[in-house]
Amino acid sequence: MSPDRSGSEGERRALAALEAAGVPFAVTRHGRVASLAEAAAARGVAPRDLVKTLVVRRGDDDFLLVLVPGDRTISWPKLRSLLGVSRLSMPDAETAKDVTGYERGTITPFGSTTAWPVVADSRVRGRTVSLGAGAHGVGATIAGDDLVTVLHATVADVTEPEGDDGP
């Protein structure tokens, strides 16, 4: 699919990176939304199929991107165990933007200003998912298997149902 070059710089960067990945995807533009459930409805997917891209700090200037189904949250013990570290944190919004080039709510591994390692929750595989595409109200729908393949993502069970304990 050819990206529409009329959007924001972040959107153009994300869609160009998706196109360069060489896998089929569809773009959905729906404007700003107030919640994940609203975004999922606007994109025509179930909340579990809307994938959040979360920035996680492993250390000074050492980040990774974690792909989390919309109805789940990071399981910090599982992620720490997978990465073999005793401490992880979520950076503030300004730091997340500095290290990806995207504002929170628009972050995607596609076109990130730094190609950080990607960890995808195992539930991303085997279904069609929608993730941010570099601008508010813009999503890219893609096969989860293609997503993890083109990103060379580490795939593991790193989440728990939304509402369980945090870090």
N, C-alpha and C positions, 0 to 999 in steps of 0.2 A: 504494500500500500504506500502511496506517495504521501509524505506528510504535507499538511496544509501549512504553508510558510507565513500565514497571516497572523498567527498567535503571538504570544509573548516570547521573549528570548528563551526562557526556560522550556516552554512548550516546543518551540522549534528544535532546541537542542535534544530534548527527550525523543521527539518523533523521528528526528534524523538518526539517532542512535538505534531506535527500534527498527527503522528501515534498514540500516546497515547490518543489523543482526541477521537479516535474511529469513525471518520467520513470519508467518501470517499474523496480523493483528488488526483490530478495528478500533477506531477512535470514537469516543462518545464525548460530546460537549453538552453540559447541562447547567452551567453557571454555578455559583456558590451554593452550598448546602449547609445545613445546621448540624447534621449528625451523620455518622457512618450509615445508619439505616436509611436516611434520606438519600445519601449518595448511592447506595446499593440499588434502591428503588429507581432512581434516575437513570442508572446504567443498566437496569433490567437484570440484575443478578441478586442472588440471596446474599445477606450480610456475610455469611461464611466465605463467599467467593470474591468478596472485595478484599484485596490483600494490602495491608498496611506495610510501608517500608519504613522501618524504624532505625535510627542511627544509634549505635551503641559505642561507648568509649571503652577501649580495652586498656589504654594507657595514654601517656602524653603523645599527641599527634598519631595515635593508633586507634582507628575506628573500624567498624564493620557495619554492614547493612543487614538487617534481619527482616525477612518476609514473613508476615504474621497474618493468618486468616482473620477476617473482620470480627468474628465472634469469639476470638481467643486473645490471649495476652502472653507476653514472654514469660516463661518459667525460668526465673533467674538461676535456680539450682541446676536445672537441665542445661542451660546455655553455658554456665560457668564450667560444668563438668565436661561438656563437649569441647570447649576451648582450652581446658586445662589451666584455668586461672581461678584465683580466689576472689577477685573483685572486678566488677563491671559497673558502669553507670550510664545514664542517659545524659547527653550534653544539653545545655540550654538551647533555646531556639536560635539564638545568634550564632552559636558555635556550629549547630547542625547546618545552618545555611552556609557558613564559612567553609565547611568541609565537603559539602555536596553541591553548592551553587543553587540549592532549592530551599524555599520556605517550607516550614512544617505544613503538612496538608497537601503538598505538591511533590514531596520527595519521591524519587524513583531511582533505581540503580542505572537506568538508561540515561546516558549523558551526564552523569555525575561528574563534577569537575576533577574528582580523583576516583580512580577505579578501585574502591574499597572492596575487600572480600565480602562475599554474600553468603549468608546462611538462610536457607529456606526451610520453614517448617514442613515436615513430611506430608502434611495435609494439602499442600499446594499442588502436589503431583496428582495426575489422573483426573483432572477436571479443568474446565475453562474458568479463568479468573480475570478480574479487572484490577489494575493498579494505577496509581497516579501517573500522570504524563507531563509533569513539569509546570503545571499552572492550576490554579483553583478551578474546579468544575470541569476538568478535562481528565478522561481516563482512557487507558488502553486495555482492551480485552484481548487475551492471549491464552493459548493452551498452557497450563501449568507445567507440563513436561517440557515444552519448548522454552519456557521462562527459565527453569533451572538449568537446562542444557546450555543455552546461549550465555548465561551469566556465570557458568562454571561454579554454580552454587554448591555448597556443602548442604546436603539434605539430611535432616534429623528431626526427631520429635523434640522441639524446644519450646512448646507452648502448653498452656493450660486454659481451661474455660475462663472466659471473662469473669472477673469478680473474685478470683482466688487471690491469695496473698501476693504482694509485690516483692521488691528486692530485699 
